[in-house]
Structure formats: C-alpha cells, structure tokens
Amino acid sequence: MHGSTDEGASTTLESGRPSTESANAPAELNIDIFHFSSKRAFTLAHLKYLTFTMIGISLLWPWNCFLTASAYYADRFVGSPSLVRVYSSTMMSISTITSTVYNYYLSQSQTGVDYTHRVNLGLSLTIGVFVAMAASCVATVFLDMKDTAFFIGLMLMVFLSAVATCLAQNGTMAIANVMGGIYANAVMVGQAIAGVLPSVALIASILIAGPHSGSPANRDTPHDGYNSEAATANYGVFIYYITASLVSFVSMTLLYWTNFYKAETAYEALTNTLENGDNDTPANSVSILDAYGTDSVTQSTHVPFSQLWRKLKLIVSAIFLTFSITLIFPVFASNVESVHTDSKHRFFSKAIFVPFIYLVWNLGDLLGRVLCGFLPGFVIHSPRQLVIYSLSRLVFIPLFFTCNIHPYTASGQSSALINSDLWYILLQFLFGLSNGQLCTSSFMIVRDYCDDDDEKEAAGGFTTVFLSVGLAFGSVLSYLLVAAIN
C-alpha cells in the first residue's frame, strides 16, 4: 500500500515491543506462506493486512445487516405501521447509545487488558447473535410471534450486536494504532467492504428467493404476526444473516493463523514488502520474539482522557461530526424511492431500489477508504481541515430533499424537485465518498499525534468513544428528519 506514513522498521526495543517514538511503523512479519508464482510470494505481512481487513468487515457487517434489511422488516411489520416508521431510528438509537456507553467503559478499562482477547470475544458474540437472527427468519416460533414481541426481541439482538462490536472494535483499533496507520487503513477498508457486501447479498437473496410471501398480499390471516406457511419464503434473508456469522468466524481464524506463524519469522514493514517485492532476508527485519514477545497486545499503564484530548481534540471532533452527519443517510435511503413510481420493472420497486441505494453509498464509502491507502494526497493530514470538511457535508441535507422523498402524490406521479434517479444516486455516492475519506484520514493520522505505545493503544478506545457519540447524536437527529419527511 502506498500513502502510509508508516514506512520503515523500528529496531529500538522497549518493554518487549518495538519502539514507536518515531512516526515510522513497527516492522512487519515476512514469511513465505503461499507462492502464487516463482517471482511473488504471499507474505505474512500481506496476511496480516488481509486479517485486519476481514476484522473490519466483521465490525460493520452487523450494523449494515440491520440497516439494509429495513425493507424486509417493513414487510414483517406490515400489520403495525408505527413499528415500520420507527424501525431505522430505534435500531440506530439502541445501537449507538449502547456503543457510546460500553465504548466509554472499555476505554477506561486499560491497564493489563489483552486486546486480542477482546477481539475474539466480540467476534464470538457476533456469531451467536446472527445465528439467532437467521433462525428468526425461518423458525415457526418467530414467524408466528406478535409484531410487538418480535420487535422487542429484534432490538435485544441489536443491543447484543452493539456490545460485540464494541469489544472487537476497541481491541482492533488499539492493536492497529501500535502496528501502524496502514493497518488502521485495512480496518477502514474492511468496514467499507462490509457496507457493500450486505447490500449485494440482500439484493441477490431477494432476486433468488423472489418476493416475500409474507407481504400483505400473501397473508392468510389479518393478525399482526407471520403465518408459518411463509417460513420457506424467507430463506434468502436467512442466508443473508448466516453470512455475518461466517465473516466473523473467518476473521477469528485469520487472527489465530497470523499469531500461529509468529514464532519463527521476522518483521518487515508492509509498505516495504509491497514496494520492494520479495526479499528473502530483509535488511531491516528484527526477530519477532524480540519485537513482540507474545501474541497479544497488552497495555501497561493507564492514559487519562484529558491527556488524549489535548493531543487529539480536533481529530476526534472531526470523527464526531463526520458520523453525526452521516447518520442522515439511512433515513433518506429508506424513504426516498425511484421517480419511476409507475414502472413495473422490478429494479424500481422499493424492495430492490432501497438496498441498491445502500450499495451505491457504500461503494462511494469504499472508494474513499481505498484511495486513502493508495493515494498519499487523498489522506487529509490537517486536523483543522478535517473539521471544516466534515461540517461542509451538511449541504447534502437540502440536496436530498430535492429527490423523490414523497413518492406518491394525488396524481400518482413523482413529487421530486429534480425528477432524476441519477441525481439521487450521484448524491448518495458523493456522500459516501466524503465519509470514506474523512473517517479513514482521521483514524490513519491518530498515531502521528501520540508519543508512545500506551497512548496509541488508549487512543483506540478514545477515538471509538467519539465515533459512538457521533453515531448516537446522529441517530437522535434522525428522528427530527423522519418528522420533517412525514
């Protein structure tokens, strides 16, 4: 990867870990695990980047699963319109408030913490939650459940998913901050991929499984629960949720695998590996046993918030503003429909168009994050510029109101001020692109403003607190947008 400020390797050892007093990243593992050709080997440096990318996917996949399934739950709660209206906002509020509180607790629990254990615990809990969610799509006991009871159970799963994500995210960012900005980039890219894949999976599942037989036209009884005969029609969403569990399982496997290969290898910076190709004996490598000593990253001293705030206040302010404003996107994505309201083409139906818009936004977000890893000039290194840029995204709110926010008028025609789906798609793409650039730049430069490993590890929890607060604040504001739209 190019564009990282973490090139080179450190050979000064301190407390059993590589010194990070310079802006350079600690050296990275270099071992030939697979040979794709005689000239190019897949090194452990690449495997570690892949591991952090997969963990990033598992961190955001649950959130996007709940968001992009909004059309499915609109059908599930068709007998309770009030639950349909508040689903997105309630889900976001429970998730973000839980994340804020629990992330703060985790950020204060620093001394002696095994961050690798936190990652594994969070991923394990995620697997359990989404196996249960998958079962809720096909098991008769859930399909016959009253809407209110099912909604409460669904929000409980949202709560547990948020707790799991906090554990995994806190541990992951602490480790990435120590290892180098390029691994923070890997996490950010993984999270963006997590936005793309669920949308693709949901669209594919709808196309394969066909319309939900639990939709209003197919209900056999007027009560507010699914009829058990609808169970087989929801296997598309069942597969959709099972994939979330599989992603977390793969992430845990990769994390174990990278640690398994540590014992007899040497570090080489990932940026050096990518730039120099295969070097059998890197000149700047150091023994893994000398560099890390253990498979886990453990913090030795507590770092107070006041100390981190003095150094990172503009960066975390940008993180807060970015995610607060970004939370307007699900509200519009769930409510804006195609301007072709009278079209019989399947693409323009809400069941496909809404997940497609989530896909467009997430493709923009993914592009913004990937460019931060490949293009040095795309990363914003000035905290002040990050704050100004994040605030400027408020302009998207009035622009979204020019789209088809009230699709059904008395004449049955679109009410959009700008009668174009391409205009709406472009807005969502640019909104996603700006989010990807802002959040990735912010997390990549955090370590540059920290002086030692303990600060970098503590900064992992510190930044995720402001991320969670931003999401919580944005979810509360989303209620105001819902009121304005309706």
C-alpha positions in Angstrom: 0.0 0.0 0.0 1.2 3.5 -0.8 0.2 6.6 1.1 1.0 5.3 4.5 3.3 7.4 6.7 4.4 4.2 8.5 7.2 3.1 6.3 10.4 1.6 7.5 11.1 -0.5 10.5 12.0 0.1 14.1 14.9 -1.7 15.7 14.8 0.0 19.0 13.1 -2.3 21.5 11.3 -1.2 24.6 9.3 -3.2 27.1 9.3 -6.2 24.8 7.7 -4.3 21.9 9.1 -2.2 19.0 9.8 1.4 19.8 7.3 3.8 18.2 8.7 7.1 19.2 9.2 8.0 15.6 6.5 8.3 13.0 7.6 5.1 11.4 5.6 1.9 11.8 6.9 -1.1 13.6 8.5 -3.6 11.2 6.2 -6.4 9.9 6.3 -10.1 9.6 7.8 -11.5 6.5 7.4 -15.2 5.8 6.5 -17.0 2.6 3.2 -18.8 3.3 2.0 -19.3 -0.2 3.8 -19.0 -3.6 1.5 -17.7 -6.2 4.4 -17.6 -8.7 8.1 -18.1 -8.8 8.6 -14.3 -8.5 5.9 -13.3 -6.0 5.1 -14.8 -2.6 2.2 -14.1 -0.3 4.0 -13.0 2.9 2.7 -12.8 6.4 2.8 -9.0 6.1 0.1 -9.4 3.4 -1.8 -11.9 5.5 -1.9 -9.5 8.5 -3.3 -6.8 6.3 -5.9 -9.2 5.0 -6.7 -10.2 8.6 -7.3 -6.6 9.7 -9.4 -6.1 6.5 -11.6 -9.1 7.4 -11.9 -7.9 11.0 -13.0 -4.5 9.6 -15.7 -6.3 7.6 -16.9 -8.2 10.6 -17.1 -4.9 12.7 -19.5 -3.1 10.4 -21.3 -6.1 8.8 -23.9 -6.4 11.7 -24.7 -2.7 11.5 -25.3 -2.8 7.8 -27.2 -6.0 8.1 -29.8 -4.3 10.3 -29.9 -1.2 8.1 -30.2 -2.9 4.7 -32.8 -5.3 6.0 -35.2 -2.4 6.6 -37.3 -3.3 3.5 -37.7 -6.9 4.8 -38.8 -5.6 8.2 -41.2 -3.2 6.5 -42.9 -6.4 5.3 -42.5 -8.2 8.6 -44.3 -5.4 10.5 -46.8 -4.5 7.8 -49.6 -5.1 10.4 -48.0 -2.5 12.6 -47.2 0.7 10.6 -45.9 2.5 13.7 -43.2 -0.1 14.1 -42.2 0.3 10.4 -41.9 4.1 10.8 -39.6 3.9 13.9 -37.5 0.8 13.0 -34.5 2.5 11.5 -34.3 5.3 14.1 -34.9 2.9 17.0 -32.3 0.5 15.7 -29.8 3.2 15.3 -30.5 4.8 18.7 -30.2 1.5 20.6 -27.1 0.5 18.7 -25.3 3.9 19.0 -26.3 4.6 22.7 -25.2 1.2 23.7 -21.9 1.7 21.8 -21.3 5.0 23.4 -21.8 3.8 27.0 -19.9 0.5 26.5 -17.1 2.0 24.5 -16.5 4.5 27.3 -16.3 1.7 29.8 -13.9 -0.2 27.6 -11.8 2.9 27.1 -11.4 3.4 30.8 -10.5 -0.3 31.3 -6.9 -0.1 30.0 -4.3 -1.5 32.4 -3.4 -5.1 31.8 -6.1 -5.6 29.1 -5.5 -8.2 26.5 -6.8 -6.5 23.3 -6.5 -9.7 21.2 -8.9 -11.4 23.7 -11.3 -8.5 23.3 -11.4 -9.0 19.5 -12.0 -12.7 19.8 -14.7 -12.3 22.4 -16.5 -9.7 20.3 -16.4 -11.8 17.2 -17.7 -14.9 19.1 -20.7 -12.9 20.4 -21.4 -11.6 16.9 -21.5 -15.2 15.6 -24.1 -16.1 18.3 -26.3 -13.1 17.6 -26.6 -13.7 13.8 -27.2 -17.4 14.1 -30.2 -16.4 16.2 -31.2 -13.7 13.7 -31.0 -16.2 10.9 -33.3 -18.6 12.9 -35.8 -15.8 13.4 -36.3 -15.7 9.6 -37.3 -19.3 9.2 -38.4 -20.8 12.6 -42.2 -21.0 13.1 -42.0 -19.8 16.7 -40.6 -16.5 15.4 -42.7 -16.2 12.3 -46.0 -16.6 14.4 -44.8 -14.1 17.0 -46.8 -10.9 17.5 -45.2 -7.9 15.9 -44.5 -6.1 19.2 -42.9 -9.1 20.8 -40.8 -9.7 17.7 -39.7 -6.1 17.6 -38.6 -6.1 21.2 -36.6 -9.3 20.5 -35.1 -7.7 17.4 -34.0 -4.7 19.4 -32.4 -7.0 22.0 -30.3 -8.6 19.2 -29.3 -5.0 18.1 -28.2 -4.4 21.7 -26.1 -7.5 21.9 -24.6 -6.9 18.4 -23.5 -3.4 19.5 -21.8 -4.9 22.6 -20.0 -7.4 20.5 -18.9 -4.8 18.0 -17.6 -2.5 20.8 -15.4 -5.3 22.1 -13.9 -6.2 18.7 -13.5 -2.6 17.6 -11.8 -1.5 20.8 -9.3 -4.3 20.6 -8.7 -3.9 16.9 -8.0 -0.2 16.9 -5.7 -0.5 19.9 -3.6 -3.1 18.0 -3.7 -1.2 14.7 -2.6 2.1 16.3 0.5 0.3 17.6 1.3 -1.6 14.4 0.9 1.4 12.0 -1.5 3.6 10.1 -1.6 1.1 7.2 -3.4 -1.4 9.4 -5.9 1.3 10.5 -6.5 1.7 6.8 -7.1 -2.0 6.5 -9.8 -1.8 9.1 -11.4 1.1 7.4 -11.4 -0.6 4.0 -12.8 -3.7 5.6 -15.7 -1.7 7.1 -16.5 -0.2 3.8 -16.5 -3.7 2.1 -18.9 -4.6 4.9 -21.2 -2.0 3.6 -21.1 -3.2 0.1 -21.4 -7.0 0.6 -24.6 -7.0 2.7 -26.3 -4.8 0.1 -25.2 -7.2 -2.7 -26.2 -10.2 -0.6 -29.7 -8.8 0.2 -30.4 -7.8 -3.4 -29.2 -11.3 -4.6 -31.3 -13.0 -1.9 -34.4 -11.1 -3.0 -33.8 -11.9 -6.7 -33.2 -15.6 -5.9 -35.9 -16.1 -3.3 -38.5 -13.9 -5.0 -40.9 -11.5 -3.2 -41.6 -12.3 0.4 -44.7 -14.5 0.7 -45.2 -12.7 4.0 -46.0 -9.5 2.3 -49.5 -8.1 2.6 -50.9 -9.7 -0.5 -49.9 -13.1 0.7 -51.0 -13.0 4.4 -53.6 -15.7 5.2 -54.8 -14.0 8.4 -55.2 -10.4 9.5 -53.4 -10.8 12.8 -50.1 -9.0 13.4 -47.8 -12.0 13.0 -46.4 -14.0 10.2 -48.2 -17.2 9.1 -46.0 -20.3 9.5 -46.5 -21.1 5.8 -44.4 -18.1 4.9 -41.3 -19.6 6.5 -39.7 -21.1 3.4 -40.1 -17.7 1.6 -37.5 -16.1 4.0 -34.5 -18.3 3.3 -33.0 -15.5 1.3 -32.7 -13.4 4.4 -31.7 -16.4 6.4 -28.6 -16.8 4.2 -28.1 -13.1 4.4 -27.7 -13.3 8.2 -25.7 -16.5 8.2 -23.0 -14.8 6.1 -22.5 -12.3 9.0 -21.6 -15.3 11.3 -19.3 -16.8 8.7 -17.4 -13.5 8.2 -16.7 -13.3 12.0 -15.6 -16.9 12.0 -13.2 -16.3 9.1 -11.8 -13.2 10.9 -11.1 -15.2 14.1 -9.5 -18.0 12.0 -7.2 -15.5 10.3 -6.3 -13.8 13.5 -5.3 -17.2 15.0 -3.4 -18.0 11.8 -1.3 -14.9 11.9 -0.4 -15.5 15.5 0.4 -19.1 14.8 3.1 -18.2 12.3 4.8 -15.6 14.6 7.2 -18.0 16.3 9.8 -18.4 13.6 9.6 -15.3 11.5 10.9 -11.8 11.1 9.3 -8.4 10.8 9.3 -6.3 7.6 7.2 -3.2 7.0 4.2 -3.9 4.8 5.0 -0.8 2.7 8.5 -2.1 2.1 7.2 -5.6 1.2 4.8 -4.1 -1.4 7.4 -1.7 -2.8 10.5 -3.9 -2.9 8.8 -7.2 -3.9 10.3 -10.4 -2.5 13.3 -10.1 -0.3 14.4 -13.4 1.2 16.3 -11.6 4.0 15.1 -8.1 4.6 17.9 -5.8 5.9 15.7 -4.0 8.3 14.0 -7.1 9.9 14.1 -7.9 13.6 13.2 -11.1 15.4 9.5 -11.5 16.2 10.3 -12.8 19.6 12.3 -9.7 20.3 9.8 -7.4 18.8 6.6 -8.6 20.4 7.4 -11.4 22.8 3.8 -12.5 22.9 0.8 -13.0 20.6 -1.2 -10.3 22.4 -1.0 -6.5 22.7 -1.4 -5.6 26.4 -1.4 -2.1 27.8 0.9 -1.4 30.7 -0.2 2.0 32.1 -3.5 3.9 32.1 -3.7 7.0 29.9 -6.3 9.7 31.1 -8.8 11.1 28.7 -7.5 14.7 29.4 -4.1 13.8 28.1 -5.5 12.3 24.9 -7.9 15.2 24.4 -5.1 17.7 24.4 -3.5 15.9 21.5 -6.4 14.6 19.6 -9.3 17.0 20.2 -9.5 18.2 16.6 -9.3 14.7 15.1 -12.0 13.3 17.4 -14.1 16.3 16.8 -13.9 15.6 13.0 -14.8 11.9 13.8 -17.8 13.1 15.8 -19.1 15.5 13.1 -18.5 13.0 10.3 -20.5 10.2 11.8 -23.2 12.5 13.2 -23.9 13.9 9.7 -23.5 10.5 8.0 -26.5 9.2 10.0 -28.8 11.2 7.9 -28.1 8.8 5.0 -30.1 5.8 6.3 -33.2 8.0 6.8 -33.2 9.2 3.2 -32.1 5.8 1.8 -35.1 4.2 3.5 -37.6 6.8 2.4 -36.6 8.1 -1.0 -37.9 6.0 -3.8 -37.4 5.9 -7.6 -39.0 8.6 -9.6 -40.4 5.9 -11.8 -43.2 5.1 -9.4 -45.5 3.8 -12.2 -42.9 1.5 -13.6 -43.4 -2.3 -13.5 -39.7 -3.0 -13.8 -38.5 -4.9 -10.7 -35.5 -2.7 -10.2 -37.7 0.3 -9.4 -39.6 -1.5 -6.7 -38.7 -0.4 -3.2 -37.6 -3.9 -2.3 -34.7 -3.6 -4.8 -34.2 0.2 -5.1 -33.6 0.8 -1.3 -30.8 -1.9 -1.0 -29.4 -0.6 -4.3 -29.1 2.9 -2.8 -27.3 1.5 0.2 -25.0 -0.3 -2.2 -24.3 3.0 -4.0 -23.5 4.9 -0.8 -21.2 2.1 0.4 -19.4 1.9 -2.9 -18.6 5.6 -2.6 -17.5 5.0 1.0 -15.3 2.0 0.0 -13.7 4.1 -2.8 -12.9 6.9 -0.4 -11.2 4.5 2.1 -9.3 2.6 -0.6 -7.9 5.8 -2.1 -6.6 6.8 1.3 -4.4 3.7 1.2 -3.2 4.1 -2.4 -3.0 7.8 -3.0 -0.9 9.8 -0.5 -2.5 13.1 -1.4 -6.0 11.8 -0.7 -5.3 11.5 3.1 -6.1 14.7 4.9 -3.3 15.2 7.5 -4.5 18.6 8.9 -7.0 18.1 11.8 -8.4 21.6 11.2 -9.1 20.8 7.6 -10.9 17.6 8.7 -13.2 19.6 10.9 -14.1 22.1 8.2 -14.6 19.4 5.6 -16.9 17.4 7.9 -19.1 20.4 8.6 -19.4 21.2 4.9 -21.3 17.9 4.4 -24.4 19.5 5.9 -25.1 20.8 2.4 -26.3 17.3 1.5 -29.4 17.6 3.6 -31.2 20.2 1.5 -30.0 18.4 -1.6 -31.5 15.1 -0.6 -34.9 16.9 -0.2 -34.8 17.7 -3.9 -35.2 13.9 -4.5 -38.4 11.7 -4.5 -38.9 11.9 -0.7 -42.7 11.8 -1.1 -43.2 9.3 -3.9 -47.0 9.1 -4.1 -49.0 12.2 -4.9 -52.6 12.5 -5.7 -51.9 12.1 -9.4 -49.7 9.0 -8.7 -46.6 10.7 -10.1 -43.2 11.5 -8.5 -43.0 14.7 -6.4 -39.3 15.1 -6.7 -38.0 18.6 -7.4 -35.3 17.1 -9.5 -37.0 14.3 -11.4 -34.0 12.1 -11.8 -32.8 8.8 -10.2 -29.3 9.6 -11.5 -29.2 12.8 -9.5 -30.2 11.0 -6.3 -27.7 8.2 -7.0 -24.9 10.7 -7.6 -25.7 12.5 -4.3 -25.6 9.2 -2.3 -22.3 8.2 -4.0 -20.6 11.5 -3.2 -21.9 11.5 0.4 -20.4 8.0 0.8 -17.1 9.0 -0.8 -16.7 12.0 1.6 -17.5 9.8 4.6 -14.8 7.3 3.5 -12.2 10.0 3.0 -12.9 11.7 6.3 -13.1 8.8 8.6 -10.1 6.9 7.2 -7.9 10.0 7.2 -8.9 10.7 10.8 -8.1 7.2 12.1 -4.9 6.9 10.0 -3.3 10.0 11.5 -4.2 9.4 15.1 -0.9 7.6 15.9 1.1 10.5 14.5 -0.1 12.6 17.4 0.7 10.1 20.1 4.1 9.7 21.7 4.2 6.0 22.8 2.5 2.7 22.5 0.4 3.1 25.6 -1.1 6.4 24.2 -1.7 4.7 20.9 -3.5 1.8 22.5 -5.6 4.1 24.7 -6.3 6.2 21.6 -8.0 3.2 20.1 -10.7 3.3 22.8 -10.7 7.1 22.9 -11.5 7.5 19.2 -14.2 4.9 19.2 -16.0 6.7 22.0 -16.3 9.8 19.8 -17.3 7.6 16.9 -20.1 6.2 19.0 -21.1 9.6 20.4 -21.3 10.9 16.9 -23.5 8.0 15.8 -25.7 8.4 18.8 -26.1 12.1 18.2 -26.8 11.4 14.5 -29.4 8.8 15.4 -31.3 11.3 17.6 -31.2 13.9 14.9 -32.6 11.3 12.5 -35.9 11.4 14.5 -36.2 15.1 13.5 -35.6 14.2 9.9 -38.2 11.5 10.0 -40.7 14.0 11.4 -39.8 16.5 8.7 -40.1 13.9 6.0 -43.5 12.7 7.2 
